[in-house]
Amino acid sequence: MSEFHGYPICTLSNDYLELDCLATAGPRIVRLKYKGSENLLAEVPQITVPTPLGDYHYLGGHRVWHAPEALPRSYVPDEDGLDVAQQTSSGVVLNGRVESATGIQKRIEIHLDRDAPRVHLIHALTNKGLWEVELSPWAITMCRLGGIAILPTRVGEGDAQELLPDRHFALWPYSHVEDPRLQLHDEFVLIRALPDLPPFKLGVFNPSGWTAYCVGSLLFRKAFTVQVGPRYPDHNCNAEVYCDDHFVELETLGPLERLAPGASAALRETWEICDLADQHFLSQKMMELITNSTG
């Protein structure tokens, strides 16, 4: 398939994965298939957000933004001006145009492992403007509904005397603690991506450095670098999940940085996909809860 809802694409593949990127817009990854499966990513070309800068089209898939979120700054239209560089069968660099409203240029570098269902990504934001800018690189993956998002919240035993807190949660104004999709557990959070429900979002500081989505018989895992000490957006969150009646988003964030003109900030992710029965990432308790929820 050479297009995505009318947008030209370029394709990367190995024996396990097929990945489609927009060739003239974005940077965006719009399809991710494992061994010929249907697209794991959401496709929502019908969703549009009007802004003073023009209409922003979600389209679906994976994108890079800069946090904290604001309208219209986060919603700069990106339907043209993309430069595709260094493309091979297993890698590509997607350079977005410089956003005239913000002076920020977005880039996603993508590299597929040759012999494993694994993708390495570098999300970069470069300040092409004239003034210093504070931001956080923000990698957002929109997945189709019907699965369960997994968000680890604690590693180890923490403070030996148990005098200090070891977890926190951030909730948005539209999020409700009694939401039927939300399941809180001691070491992790599960969020069921159900249709026909209003928006919900939750953020955490995730010390494990990964988040995942189980849909059907597949497990999609995003690993990222955790930095303890620097300040993160959204009440110090480095991982977030958003869900509405069209898609669910697995989001990772880098620390807030003050970028001088010409400077860049980067956020790395590694994606892995496997059959749920063959996974080695989840604890026994996670597996039991997911199996019972889908079963």
N, C-alpha and C positions, 0 to 999 in steps of 0.2 A: 504494500500500500504506500503510495507516494505522497499522500496528503493527510491532513488532520482537520476535518471540518472546513476544507477550503484553503488551509495554510500549507505551503510546501514543507516537507520534512527531510531530514537526513537520518539514516539508520545505522546503529552499531549492533553487532551481534557476536556471540560465541556459541558453543554447543549447548548452552543452558539458557541464555537470556537474549531477548531482542528488545532494543531500546530505541525509541523514536524521539528526536528533538526537532523543534521548529527550526526551519532553515532561514527564515526572514524576519522573525519576531522573537520577542523574549529578551533574555535567554529563558527557555522553557524545555523541560523534558515532559512529553505528553503521553507516551505509552511505555509500559514496562510489562513484558510477558516472560513467563517462566515455562520452558519446554512446551511452547505453543498454547499456553493458557490464554484465557481472555485477559484484557488489559486490567492490571491490578490498580491502576490509577483512575481517578474519577475523570469523566468527560462531561463538562458542563458549559458548552459554548453559549447556552442561552442566558447565563447569568451575567448581568452588566451592572456596574456601579457608576452612576453619573457623578462627575466631579467638575470643578471649575477648570480643570486642565483637559477635559474631554472624557468620553466614556471609557471606563476600565473594564476589560473583558477577562473574566476569570479563566475561561477556556477549560481548565483542568490541569492535572499533572503536577509537576514540581517546578518551583520558582525560588528565586532569592530576593528578599526584600531587605530594607534596613529598619531596625527597630530603634526606639519605641514607635508603635503604630500611630499614625495621624492621617487625617483626611484634609487636604488631598496629597500630602507628601508621600505616603506609602502607596498611593494608587495612581502613579504616573503611567499613562498609557504606554504600552511597549509593543505596538503592532508593526513597527517598521524599524529599519536602521540596524538590524543585527548583522554582525560579521562572523562568518564561520571560518575558523582558522585551524590549521594543523590536523585536518581530518584524516583518519585512517579507518580500517575496519573495526578497530577496538578503542579508538579515542578521538576526542574532538575538543576544541576550545570554542566556546560561544561568548562573543563579546557584544554586549548590548551597546546601544548608542548612549552618549552622555545625556543624562536627563537635564534639560534646560532649566527646569524649575528648581532642581536641587544641586546640580553640578556633580552628581554621583554617576559613575559608570559601573555597571554590574557585569560580572564575568562568572561563568561556570566552566570548569575544566572537568572532563569526564574520561575515565579510563576503565575499561573492562578487563578483568583478569582473563587470560587466554584459556585457562583450564578449570575454572570454578564459577559458580553462580554469584559473582561478587563484582561490585562496581565501586570505584573510588572517585570521590568528587571533591573539588576545591571551589568554594564559593568566595568570590572576592568582590569587595567594594572599594573603588578608588575615588578619592576626592579630586575632581578635575576643576573645582571652583577656585575662587580667590581667597576664601576665608576658611578658618578651621571649622570642622564639623564634628559633633559628637554623635556616634551611632553605634549600633551593634549589628553584625551580619546575622541574618535570619533565614534559615533554610526551611521551606514549607513544602510538604509532600501531601497532596490531596489524593486520598484513596477512596475507592467506591464503597458504598454502604454495605452492611451485612456482616461485618466482622467485629473483632474486639481489639481495641487499642490497649497496649500494656505500657505502663509508665512506672519504672522503679523509683522508689523514694528514699530507701535507706540501705546502707551497706555496713556490716559489722555491728558491734555492740555500742559504739559511741562512747560517751562519757562514762567511765567506770563507776562513778558515784551517782550517775543518773540525775545530776543537778542541772544540766543544760539541755535545751531542746535540740533534737536531731532531725526534725522534719518541719516543713511548712508548706502551705498550699495558698495559691493565689486564685481568686475567683473574680469574674467579670460581673458587671451590673446585671446582665441578663442570665447569669448562672444561678441555679438554685440547688441547695445541698440535698433536697429530696428528689432530684432528677432520677428517673428510673434507670437511666443508662449508667449511672455512677456506682461503682463498687469500691469501697475503701478497705484496704487490708494493711497489715503492719509494715510490710516491706514494699508494697506496690499498690498501684491503682489500676483498675480495669474500667474501661469505658466502652459500652456496647454501642456500635454505630447503627442505631435503629432509624428507620424512616418515620416521617409524619410527626416529628417532634420539633420544638423550637430550638434555637441555638443554645449551646452550652460550651463553656471553655474552662479549663483548669490548667494551672501552671505549677511547677515544682522546681526546686533545685535538685537535680538528679545526679547523685554521685556515682552511679553505675556506668554512665557514659553510653547508654543505649536506650532506645525505645523500639517498640515493635507493634505489628498489626497482624493478627491472625484472621484470614478470610478463607472460608471453605476449608480445603485441605492444605493450604499454604501458609507459611510464616514469612513475613517480610520484616527484616530487622535493620534499623539505622543505628550505627555506632558513631560517636563523636567524641572530641577531646573535652575533658572536664578540667577547668582551671579553678582551684580553690583560692580565694582571696580577692580577685578582681570583682568589681561590681557589675551585675547583670541587670537588664531591664525588668520591668513588670514585677517589682518587689523581689528582685534577685532570683529570677527564674531562668534556667538554661534549657528547659524542656516543657512543652505545652501540647495539649490536645484540644482541638476545636471540632465540634460536630453540629451539623444541622440536618435538615431533611433532604439535602442533596449530596453531601460528601462528609468525610472526616479528614482532618488534617493532623499529621504528625509534624511538630515544629521543634527545631533546635535553634539555640541562640548562642552567639559568642559574647564575650564581655563587652561592655561599653568602652569605646575608645574615642579619644579626641584626635581626629585625623587632620594634619596640616595639609595644605595644598600639595597634591602629588602623592600623598601617602595612601596606603591601602590597609584594609583589614580583611582577614580570611577566616573561613570556617570550613573545616574538613569533615566529611562524612564518609563512611564505608557502608554500602548496602549489601545485604546478603539475603537470598531467598532459598527456601528449602521446603520440602514436604513436611508438614507438621509432625508426622510420625518419625521423621529422621532428625528432628531438631535436637540441638545440644545446648541451647541458650536458656531455656526456661527451667525454673525449679519444679519439683514434683507438685507443690501446691498450686503453682500457676497452671500447670497442665491439667490438673484435676478440675480446677474452676472453669477453665476454658472448655474442656470437654463437656462438663455438666451444662454450661451455658449454651453450647452449640448442639448438644446432643440429643 
